[in-house]
């Protein structure tokens, strides 16, 4: 009987495959290019009734994504 692991690092360490769950504890962190990734702050549903308000809501969402490290800043 064989055993197939869901999570493994390929030979040479260039690629790690996660086929199961990757659990990051409170002390752990995930980084990309040296920037820590974290959940983005809640963006409330838009109640905009005109384009100007919709632009403001959209820009608030973009700022939250950038602050969380999920989108590059200019």
PDB file of N, CA, C and O in Angstrom:
ATOM      1  N   UNK A   1       0.845  -1.176   0.000  1.00  0.00           N
ATOM      2  CA  UNK A   1       0.000   0.000   0.000  1.00  0.00           C
ATOM      3  C   UNK A   1       0.893   1.243   0.000  1.00  0.00           C
ATOM      4  O   UNK A   1       1.812   1.356   0.811  1.00  0.00           O
ATOM      5  N   UNK A   2       0.618   2.154  -0.900  1.00  0.00           N
ATOM      6  CA  UNK A   2       1.416   3.369  -1.015  1.00  0.00           C
ATOM      7  C   UNK A   2       0.793   4.532  -0.261  1.00  0.00           C
ATOM      8  O   UNK A   2      -0.334   4.457   0.230  1.00  0.00           O
ATOM      9  N   UNK A   3       1.557   5.597  -0.189  1.00  0.00           N
ATOM     10  CA  UNK A   3       1.092   6.800   0.487  1.00  0.00           C
ATOM     11  C   UNK A   3       1.378   7.986  -0.416  1.00  0.00           C
ATOM     12  O   UNK A   3       2.517   8.182  -0.838  1.00  0.00           O
ATOM     13  N   UNK A   4       0.362   8.778  -0.716  1.00  0.00           N
ATOM     14  CA  UNK A   4       0.528   9.988  -1.513  1.00  0.00           C
ATOM     15  C   UNK A   4       0.281  11.198  -0.623  1.00  0.00           C
ATOM     16  O   UNK A   4      -0.804  11.363  -0.066  1.00  0.00           O
ATOM     17  N   UNK A   5       1.291  12.032  -0.498  1.00  0.00           N
ATOM     18  CA  UNK A   5       1.152  13.227   0.326  1.00  0.00           C
ATOM     19  C   UNK A   5       0.531  14.353  -0.490  1.00  0.00           C
ATOM     20  O   UNK A   5       0.815  14.488  -1.680  1.00  0.00           O
ATOM     21  N   UNK A   6      -0.304  15.150   0.134  1.00  0.00           N
ATOM     22  CA  UNK A   6      -0.953  16.268  -0.543  1.00  0.00           C
ATOM     23  C   UNK A   6      -0.062  17.506  -0.573  1.00  0.00           C
ATOM     24  O   UNK A   6      -0.147  18.311  -1.500  1.00  0.00           O
ATOM     25  N   UNK A   7       0.788  17.660   0.431  1.00  0.00           N
ATOM     26  CA  UNK A   7       1.673  18.821   0.520  1.00  0.00           C
ATOM     27  C   UNK A   7       3.107  18.347   0.360  1.00  0.00           C
ATOM     28  O   UNK A   7       3.551  17.450   1.078  1.00  0.00           O
ATOM     29  N   UNK A   8       3.831  18.938  -0.572  1.00  0.00           N
ATOM     30  CA  UNK A   8       5.211  18.514  -0.785  1.00  0.00           C
ATOM     31  C   UNK A   8       6.005  19.608  -1.487  1.00  0.00           C
ATOM     32  O   UNK A   8       5.441  20.479  -2.149  1.00  0.00           O
ATOM     33  N   UNK A   9       7.315  19.546  -1.331  1.00  0.00           N
ATOM     34  CA  UNK A   9       8.229  20.422  -2.051  1.00  0.00           C
ATOM     35  C   UNK A   9       8.944  19.580  -3.087  1.00  0.00           C
ATOM     36  O   UNK A   9       9.508  18.530  -2.777  1.00  0.00           O
ATOM     37  N   UNK A  10       8.914  20.056  -4.332  1.00  0.00           N
ATOM     38  CA  UNK A  10       9.557  19.314  -5.405  1.00  0.00           C
ATOM     39  C   UNK A  10      11.066  19.358  -5.239  1.00  0.00           C
ATOM     40  O   UNK A  10      11.614  20.239  -4.577  1.00  0.00           O
ATOM     41  N   UNK A  11      11.715  18.399  -5.848  1.00  0.00           N
ATOM     42  CA  UNK A  11      13.163  18.282  -5.744  1.00  0.00           C
ATOM     43  C   UNK A  11      13.823  19.587  -6.173  1.00  0.00           C
ATOM     44  O   UNK A  11      13.482  20.152  -7.213  1.00  0.00           O
ATOM     45  N   UNK A  12      14.753  20.054  -5.380  1.00  0.00           N
ATOM     46  CA  UNK A  12      15.433  21.316  -5.649  1.00  0.00           C
ATOM     47  C   UNK A  12      14.812  22.485  -4.902  1.00  0.00           C
ATOM     48  O   UNK A  12      15.422  23.549  -4.803  1.00  0.00           O
ATOM     49  N   UNK A  13      13.611  22.304  -4.378  1.00  0.00           N
ATOM     50  CA  UNK A  13      12.977  23.340  -3.572  1.00  0.00           C
ATOM     51  C   UNK A  13      12.388  24.503  -4.336  1.00  0.00           C
ATOM     52  O   UNK A  13      11.988  25.495  -3.726  1.00  0.00           O
ATOM     53  N   UNK A  14      12.321  24.414  -5.664  1.00  0.00           N
ATOM     54  CA  UNK A  14      11.810  25.523  -6.472  1.00  0.00           C
ATOM     55  C   UNK A  14      10.299  25.698  -6.346  1.00  0.00           C
ATOM     56  O   UNK A  14       9.787  26.801  -6.537  1.00  0.00           O
ATOM     57  N   UNK A  15       9.585  24.625  -6.029  1.00  0.00           N
ATOM     58  CA  UNK A  15       8.126  24.666  -6.027  1.00  0.00           C
ATOM     59  C   UNK A  15       7.588  23.846  -4.862  1.00  0.00           C
ATOM     60  O   UNK A  15       8.010  22.711  -4.644  1.00  0.00           O
ATOM     61  N   UNK A  16       6.656  24.428  -4.116  1.00  0.00           N
ATOM     62  CA  UNK A  16       5.954  23.712  -3.054  1.00  0.00           C
ATOM     63  C   UNK A  16       4.487  23.620  -3.447  1.00  0.00           C
ATOM     64  O   UNK A  16       3.871  24.619  -3.818  1.00  0.00           O
ATOM     65  N   UNK A  17       3.936  22.427  -3.364  1.00  0.00           N
ATOM     66  CA  UNK A  17       2.548  22.181  -3.735  1.00  0.00           C
ATOM     67  C   UNK A  17       1.734  21.965  -2.461  1.00  0.00           C
ATOM     68  O   UNK A  17       2.098  21.154  -1.610  1.00  0.00           O
ATOM     69  N   UNK A  18       0.636  22.695  -2.342  1.00  0.00           N
ATOM     70  CA  UNK A  18      -0.268  22.533  -1.211  1.00  0.00           C
ATOM     71  C   UNK A  18      -1.566  21.943  -1.754  1.00  0.00           C
ATOM     72  O   UNK A  18      -2.362  22.638  -2.385  1.00  0.00           O
ATOM     73  N   UNK A  19      -1.765  20.661  -1.503  1.00  0.00           N
ATOM     74  CA  UNK A  19      -2.990  19.999  -1.914  1.00  0.00           C
ATOM     75  C   UNK A  19      -3.937  19.820  -0.749  1.00  0.00           C
ATOM     76  O   UNK A  19      -5.098  19.453  -0.928  1.00  0.00           O
ATOM     77  N   UNK A  20      -3.440  20.079   0.436  1.00  0.00           N
ATOM     78  CA  UNK A  20      -4.247  20.017   1.654  1.00  0.00           C
ATOM     79  C   UNK A  20      -4.384  21.416   2.211  1.00  0.00           C
ATOM     80  O   UNK A  20      -4.444  22.386   1.456  1.00  0.00           O
ATOM     81  N   UNK A  21      -4.434  21.526   3.500  1.00  0.00           N
ATOM     82  CA  UNK A  21      -4.598  22.820   4.157  1.00  0.00           C
ATOM     83  C   UNK A  21      -3.249  23.375   4.586  1.00  0.00           C
ATOM     84  O   UNK A  21      -2.400  22.644   5.096  1.00  0.00           O
ATOM     85  N   UNK A  22      -3.057  24.667   4.378  1.00  0.00           N
ATOM     86  CA  UNK A  22      -1.891  25.382   4.886  1.00  0.00           C
ATOM     87  C   UNK A  22      -2.393  26.270   6.020  1.00  0.00           C
ATOM     88  O   UNK A  22      -3.084  27.260   5.777  1.00  0.00           O
ATOM     89  N   UNK A  23      -2.054  25.924   7.239  1.00  0.00           N
ATOM     90  CA  UNK A  23      -2.520  26.679   8.404  1.00  0.00           C
ATOM     91  C   UNK A  23      -1.393  27.572   8.899  1.00  0.00           C
ATOM     92  O   UNK A  23      -0.314  27.087   9.241  1.00  0.00           O
ATOM     93  N   UNK A  24      -1.643  28.875   8.938  1.00  0.00           N
ATOM     94  CA  UNK A  24      -0.673  29.835   9.444  1.00  0.00           C
ATOM     95  C   UNK A  24      -1.145  30.253  10.833  1.00  0.00           C
ATOM     96  O   UNK A  24      -2.250  30.774  10.986  1.00  0.00           O
ATOM     97  N   UNK A  25      -0.311  30.025  11.838  1.00  0.00           N
ATOM     98  CA  UNK A  25      -0.681  30.374  13.212  1.00  0.00           C
ATOM     99  C   UNK A  25      -0.627  31.889  13.406  1.00  0.00           C
ATOM    100  O   UNK A  25      -0.169  32.618  12.526  1.00  0.00           O
ATOM    101  N   UNK A  26      -1.089  32.348  14.542  1.00  0.00           N
ATOM    102  CA  UNK A  26      -1.089  33.783  14.840  1.00  0.00           C
ATOM    103  C   UNK A  26       0.321  34.361  14.812  1.00  0.00           C
ATOM    104  O   UNK A  26       0.503  35.539  14.503  1.00  0.00           O
ATOM    105  N   UNK A  27       1.320  33.541  15.131  1.00  0.00           N
ATOM    106  CA  UNK A  27       2.707  34.011  15.134  1.00  0.00           C
ATOM    107  C   UNK A  27       3.325  33.969  13.736  1.00  0.00           C
ATOM    108  O   UNK A  27       4.365  34.583  13.501  1.00  0.00           O
ATOM    109  N   UNK A  28       2.698  33.254  12.817  1.00  0.00           N
ATOM    110  CA  UNK A  28       3.240  33.093  11.472  1.00  0.00           C
ATOM    111  C   UNK A  28       2.863  34.250  10.564  1.00  0.00           C
ATOM    112  O   UNK A  28       2.016  35.074  10.908  1.00  0.00           O
ATOM    113  N   UNK A  29       3.497  34.302   9.404  1.00  0.00           N
ATOM    114  CA  UNK A  29       3.168  35.337   8.426  1.00  0.00           C
ATOM    115  C   UNK A  29       3.470  34.823   7.032  1.00  0.00           C
ATOM    116  O   UNK A  29       4.262  33.898   6.851  1.00  0.00           O
ATOM    117  N   UNK A  30       2.827  35.434   6.055  1.00  0.00           N
ATOM    118  CA  UNK A  30       3.052  35.129   4.650  1.00  0.00           C
ATOM    119  C   UNK A  30       3.585  36.404   4.017  1.00  0.00           C
ATOM    120  O   UNK A  30       3.010  37.478   4.197  1.00  0.00           O
ATOM    121  N   UNK A  31       4.687  36.289   3.271  1.00  0.00           N
ATOM    122  CA  UNK A  31       5.262  37.466   2.621  1.00  0.00           C
ATOM    123  C   UNK A  31       5.384  37.237   1.122  1.00  0.00           C
ATOM    124  O   UNK A  31       5.474  36.102   0.655  1.00  0.00           O
ATOM    125  N   UNK A  32       5.385  38.333   0.382  1.00  0.00           N
ATOM    126  CA  UNK A  32       5.613  38.324  -1.059  1.00  0.00           C
ATOM    127  C   UNK A  32       6.536  39.486  -1.374  1.00  0.00           C
ATOM    128  O   UNK A  32       6.198  40.641  -1.119  1.00  0.00           O
ATOM    129  N   UNK A  33       7.701  39.183  -1.929  1.00  0.00           N
ATOM    130  CA  UNK A  33       8.705  40.220  -2.219  1.00  0.00           C
ATOM    131  C   UNK A  33       9.018  41.056  -0.984  1.00  0.00           C
ATOM    132  O   UNK A  33       9.230  42.265  -1.085  1.00  0.00           O
ATOM    133  N   UNK A  34       9.048  40.416   0.178  1.00  0.00           N
ATOM    134  CA  UNK A  34       9.392  41.104   1.410  1.00  0.00           C
ATOM    135  C   UNK A  34       8.246  41.845   2.072  1.00  0.00           C
ATOM    136  O   UNK A  34       8.413  42.391   3.163  1.00  0.00           O
ATOM    137  N   UNK A  35       7.079  41.874   1.430  1.00  0.00           N
ATOM    138  CA  UNK A  35       5.918  42.548   1.997  1.00  0.00           C
ATOM    139  C   UNK A  35       5.000  41.524   2.634  1.00  0.00           C
ATOM    140  O   UNK A  35       4.627  40.538   1.999  1.00  0.00           O
ATOM    141  N   UNK A  36       4.633  41.754   3.893  1.00  0.00           N
ATOM    142  CA  UNK A  36       3.741  40.827   4.580  1.00  0.00           C
ATOM    143  C   UNK A  36       2.328  40.958   4.029  1.00  0.00           C
ATOM    144  O   UNK A  36       1.793  42.061   3.920  1.00  0.00           O
ATOM    145  N   UNK A  37       1.732  39.824   3.683  1.00  0.00           N
ATOM    146  CA  UNK A  37       0.346  39.803   3.233  1.00  0.00           C
ATOM    147  C   UNK A  37      -0.545  39.573   4.443  1.00  0.00           C
ATOM    148  O   UNK A  37      -0.228  38.766   5.317  1.00  0.00           O
ATOM    149  N   UNK A  38      -1.647  40.281   4.486  1.00  0.00           N
ATOM    150  CA  UNK A  38      -2.590  40.132   5.587  1.00  0.00           C
ATOM    151  C   UNK A  38      -3.992  40.369   5.040  1.00  0.00           C
ATOM    152  O   UNK A  38      -4.138  40.926   3.952  1.00  0.00           O
ATOM    153  N   UNK A  39      -5.014  39.962   5.762  1.00  0.00           N
ATOM    154  CA  UNK A  39      -6.374  40.191   5.269  1.00  0.00           C
ATOM    155  C   UNK A  39      -6.637  41.680   5.090  1.00  0.00           C
ATOM    156  O   UNK A  39      -6.188  42.504   5.887  1.00  0.00           O
ATOM    157  N   UNK A  40      -7.364  42.009   4.041  1.00  0.00           N
ATOM    158  CA  UNK A  40      -7.743  43.404   3.816  1.00  0.00           C
ATOM    159  C   UNK A  40      -8.849  43.788   4.787  1.00  0.00           C
ATOM    160  O   UNK A  40      -9.658  42.952   5.192  1.00  0.00           O
ATOM    161  N   UNK A  41      -8.871  45.054   5.152  1.00  0.00           N
ATOM    162  CA  UNK A  41      -9.925  45.564   6.030  1.00  0.00           C
ATOM    163  C   UNK A  41     -11.274  45.463   5.325  1.00  0.00           C
ATOM    164  O   UNK A  41     -11.346  45.473   4.096  1.00  0.00           O
ATOM    165  N   UNK A  42     -12.322  45.367   6.102  1.00  0.00           N
ATOM    166  CA  UNK A  42     -13.671  45.259   5.564  1.00  0.00           C
ATOM    167  C   UNK A  42     -14.022  46.487   4.738  1.00  0.00           C
ATOM    168  O   UNK A  42     -13.802  47.619   5.168  1.00  0.00           O
ATOM    169  N   UNK A  43     -14.565  46.257   3.562  1.00  0.00           N
ATOM    170  CA  UNK A  43     -15.103  47.334   2.731  1.00  0.00           C
ATOM    171  C   UNK A  43     -16.614  47.153   2.721  1.00  0.00           C
ATOM    172  O   UNK A  43     -17.121  46.148   2.223  1.00  0.00           O
ATOM    173  N   UNK A  44     -17.316  48.107   3.259  1.00  0.00           N
ATOM    174  CA  UNK A  44     -18.780  48.016   3.312  1.00  0.00           C
ATOM    175  C   UNK A  44     -19.360  48.004   1.904  1.00  0.00           C
ATOM    176  O   UNK A  44     -18.772  48.556   0.974  1.00  0.00           O
ATOM    177  N   UNK A  45     -20.512  47.372   1.759  1.00  0.00           N
ATOM    178  CA  UNK A  45     -21.208  47.387   0.476  1.00  0.00           C
ATOM    179  C   UNK A  45     -21.485  48.830   0.080  1.00  0.00           C
ATOM    180  O   UNK A  45     -21.821  49.668   0.917  1.00  0.00           O
ATOM    181  N   UNK A  46     -21.338  49.101  -1.201  1.00  0.00           N
ATOM    182  CA  UNK A  46     -21.564  50.454  -1.688  1.00  0.00           C
ATOM    183  C   UNK A  46     -23.054  50.788  -1.680  1.00  0.00           C
ATOM    184  O   UNK A  46     -23.893  49.970  -2.055  1.00  0.00           O
ATOM    185  N   UNK A  47     -23.355  51.988  -1.253  1.00  0.00           N
ATOM    186  CA  UNK A  47     -24.723  52.512  -1.332  1.00  0.00           C
ATOM    187  C   UNK A  47     -24.734  53.755  -2.215  1.00  0.00           C
ATOM    188  O   UNK A  47     -25.620  54.604  -2.107  1.00  0.00           O
ATOM    189  N   UNK A  48     -23.735  53.846  -3.089  1.00  0.00           N
ATOM    190  CA  UNK A  48     -23.581  55.018  -3.947  1.00  0.00           C
ATOM    191  C   UNK A  48     -24.807  55.204  -4.835  1.00  0.00           C
ATOM    192  O   UNK A  48     -25.380  54.244  -5.352  1.00  0.00           O
ATOM    193  N   UNK A  49     -25.185  56.451  -4.992  1.00  0.00           N
ATOM    194  CA  UNK A  49     -26.307  56.784  -5.869  1.00  0.00           C
ATOM    195  C   UNK A  49     -25.848  57.610  -7.069  1.00  0.00           C
ATOM    196  O   UNK A  49     -26.635  57.920  -7.963  1.00  0.00           O
ATOM    197  N   UNK A  50     -24.556  57.962  -7.074  1.00  0.00           N
ATOM    198  CA  UNK A  50     -24.010  58.673  -8.229  1.00  0.00           C
ATOM    199  C   UNK A  50     -22.572  58.216  -8.456  1.00  0.00           C
ATOM    200  O   UNK A  50     -21.985  57.520  -7.628  1.00  0.00           O
ATOM    201  N   UNK A  51     -22.030  58.617  -9.580  1.00  0.00           N
ATOM    202  CA  UNK A  51     -20.697  58.164  -9.976  1.00  0.00           C
ATOM    203  C   UNK A  51     -19.631  58.643  -8.998  1.00  0.00           C
ATOM    204  O   UNK A  51     -18.701  57.895  -8.695  1.00  0.00           O
ATOM    205  N   UNK A  52     -19.741  59.849  -8.507  1.00  0.00           N
ATOM    206  CA  UNK A  52     -18.734  60.383  -7.580  1.00  0.00           C
ATOM    207  C   UNK A  52     -18.657  59.536  -6.311  1.00  0.00           C
ATOM    208  O   UNK A  52     -17.564  59.241  -5.828  1.00  0.00           O
ATOM    209  N   UNK A  53     -19.800  59.147  -5.774  1.00  0.00           N
ATOM    210  CA  UNK A  53     -19.799  58.307  -4.575  1.00  0.00           C
ATOM    211  C   UNK A  53     -19.247  56.920  -4.874  1.00  0.00           C
ATOM    212  O   UNK A  53     -18.549  56.336  -4.046  1.00  0.00           O
ATOM    213  N   UNK A  54     -19.558  56.392  -6.058  1.00  0.00           N
ATOM    214  CA  UNK A  54     -19.047  55.080  -6.444  1.00  0.00           C
ATOM    215  C   UNK A  54     -17.526  55.118  -6.593  1.00  0.00           C
ATOM    216  O   UNK A  54     -16.840  54.180  -6.188  1.00  0.00           O
ATOM    217  N   UNK A  55     -16.999  56.195  -7.169  1.00  0.00           N
ATOM    218  CA  UNK A  55     -15.550  56.352  -7.289  1.00  0.00           C
ATOM    219  C   UNK A  55     -14.911  56.402  -5.904  1.00  0.00           C
ATOM    220  O   UNK A  55     -13.859  55.801  -5.688  1.00  0.00           O
ATOM    221  N   UNK A  56     -15.525  57.101  -4.980  1.00  0.00           N
ATOM    222  CA  UNK A  56     -14.992  57.180  -3.612  1.00  0.00           C
ATOM    223  C   UNK A  56     -14.978  55.801  -2.961  1.00  0.00           C
ATOM    224  O   UNK A  56     -14.000  55.438  -2.308  1.00  0.00           O
ATOM    225  N   UNK A  57     -16.052  55.027  -3.131  1.00  0.00           N
ATOM    226  CA  UNK A  57     -16.104  53.670  -2.573  1.00  0.00           C
ATOM    227  C   UNK A  57     -15.035  52.783  -3.199  1.00  0.00           C
ATOM    228  O   UNK A  57     -14.369  52.018  -2.501  1.00  0.00           O
ATOM    229  N   UNK A  58     -14.874  52.883  -4.505  1.00  0.00           N
ATOM    230  CA  UNK A  58     -13.888  52.066  -5.211  1.00  0.00           C
ATOM    231  C   UNK A  58     -12.472  52.425  -4.770  1.00  0.00           C
ATOM    232  O   UNK A  58     -11.647  51.539  -4.550  1.00  0.00           O
ATOM    233  N   UNK A  59     -12.191  53.704  -4.640  1.00  0.00           N
ATOM    234  CA  UNK A  59     -10.863  54.128  -4.194  1.00  0.00           C
ATOM    235  C   UNK A  59     -10.586  53.676  -2.763  1.00  0.00           C
ATOM    236  O   UNK A  59      -9.445  53.362  -2.425  1.00  0.00           O
ATOM    237  N   UNK A  60     -11.614  53.640  -1.924  1.00  0.00           N
ATOM    238  CA  UNK A  60     -11.446  53.137  -0.556  1.00  0.00           C
ATOM    239  C   UNK A  60     -11.080  51.656  -0.585  1.00  0.00           C
ATOM    240  O   UNK A  60     -10.233  51.210   0.190  1.00  0.00           O
ATOM    241  N   UNK A  61     -11.713  50.893  -1.475  1.00  0.00           N
ATOM    242  CA  UNK A  61     -11.388  49.473  -1.620  1.00  0.00           C
ATOM    243  C   UNK A  61      -9.948  49.294  -2.092  1.00  0.00           C
ATOM    244  O   UNK A  61      -9.219  48.460  -1.555  1.00  0.00           O
ATOM    245  N   UNK A  62      -9.535  50.069  -3.089  1.00  0.00           N
ATOM    246  CA  UNK A  62      -8.157  49.972  -3.581  1.00  0.00           C
ATOM    247  C   UNK A  62      -7.156  50.277  -2.473  1.00  0.00           C
ATOM    248  O   UNK A  62      -6.138  49.595  -2.360  1.00  0.00           O
ATOM    249  N   UNK A  63      -7.426  51.279  -1.666  1.00  0.00           N
ATOM    250  CA  UNK A  63      -6.531  51.629  -0.563  1.00  0.00           C
ATOM    251  C   UNK A  63      -6.419  50.477   0.430  1.00  0.00           C
ATOM    252  O   UNK A  63      -5.326  50.182   0.913  1.00  0.00           O
ATOM    253  N   UNK A  64      -7.527  49.831   0.735  1.00  0.00           N
ATOM    254  CA  UNK A  64      -7.500  48.709   1.676  1.00  0.00           C
ATOM    255  C   UNK A  64      -6.708  47.536   1.111  1.00  0.00           C
ATOM    256  O   UNK A  64      -5.983  46.872   1.851  1.00  0.00           O
ATOM    257  N   UNK A  65      -6.834  47.273  -0.173  1.00  0.00           N
ATOM    258  CA  UNK A  65      -6.061  46.196  -0.795  1.00  0.00           C
ATOM    259  C   UNK A  65      -4.570  46.512  -0.777  1.00  0.00           C
ATOM    260  O   UNK A  65      -3.755  45.629  -0.512  1.00  0.00           O
ATOM    261  N   UNK A  66      -4.207  47.754  -1.055  1.00  0.00           N
ATOM    262  CA  UNK A  66      -2.799  48.157  -1.029  1.00  0.00           C
ATOM    263  C   UNK A  66      -2.239  48.101   0.388  1.00  0.00           C
ATOM    264  O   UNK A  66      -1.115  47.641   0.591  1.00  0.00           O
ATOM    265  N   UNK A  67      -3.005  48.562   1.361  1.00  0.00           N
ATOM    266  CA  UNK A  67      -2.564  48.548   2.755  1.00  0.00           C
ATOM    267  C   UNK A  67      -2.325  47.128   3.245  1.00  0.00           C
ATOM    268  O   UNK A  67      -1.421  46.887   4.045  1.00  0.00           O
ATOM    269  N   UNK A  68      -3.135  46.189   2.766  1.00  0.00           N
ATOM    270  CA  UNK A  68      -2.989  44.783   3.165  1.00  0.00           C
ATOM    271  C   UNK A  68      -1.849  44.091   2.427  1.00  0.00           C
ATOM    272  O   UNK A  68      -1.517  42.948   2.740  1.00  0.00           O
ATOM    273  N   UNK A  69      -1.247  44.767   1.453  1.00  0.00           N
ATOM    274  CA  UNK A  69      -0.168  44.162   0.685  1.00  0.00           C
ATOM    275  C   UNK A  69      -0.660  43.252  -0.420  1.00  0.00           C
ATOM    276  O   UNK A  69       0.117  42.477  -0.977  1.00  0.00           O
ATOM    277  N   UNK A  70      -1.946  43.337  -0.747  1.00  0.00           N
ATOM    278  CA  UNK A  70      -2.524  42.485  -1.778  1.00  0.00           C
ATOM    279  C   UNK A  70      -2.503  43.140  -3.149  1.00  0.00           C
ATOM    280  O   UNK A  70      -2.836  42.503  -4.148  1.00  0.00           O
ATOM    281  N   UNK A  71      -2.112  44.412  -3.203  1.00  0.00           N
ATOM    282  CA  UNK A  71      -2.006  45.142  -4.464  1.00  0.00           C
ATOM    283  C   UNK A  71      -0.816  46.081  -4.342  1.00  0.00           C
ATOM    284  O   UNK A  71      -0.604  46.697  -3.298  1.00  0.00           O
ATOM    285  N   UNK A  72      -0.050  46.184  -5.407  1.00  0.00           N
ATOM    286  CA  UNK A  72       1.109  47.074  -5.373  1.00  0.00           C
ATOM    287  C   UNK A  72       0.672  48.527  -5.336  1.00  0.00           C
ATOM    288  O   UNK A  72      -0.331  48.905  -5.941  1.00  0.00           O
ATOM    289  N   UNK A  73       1.441  49.337  -4.615  1.00  0.00           N
ATOM    290  CA  UNK A  73       1.212  50.775  -4.602  1.00  0.00           C
ATOM    291  C   UNK A  73       2.039  51.402  -5.706  1.00  0.00           C
ATOM    292  O   UNK A  73       2.995  50.806  -6.203  1.00  0.00           O
ATOM    293  N   UNK A  74       1.665  52.591  -6.074  1.00  0.00           N
ATOM    294  CA  UNK A  74       2.411  53.291  -7.135  1.00  0.00           C
ATOM    295  C   UNK A  74       3.787  53.659  -6.665  1.00  0.00           C
ATOM    296  O   UNK A  74       4.559  54.252  -7.419  1.00  0.00           O
TER     297      UNK A  74
END
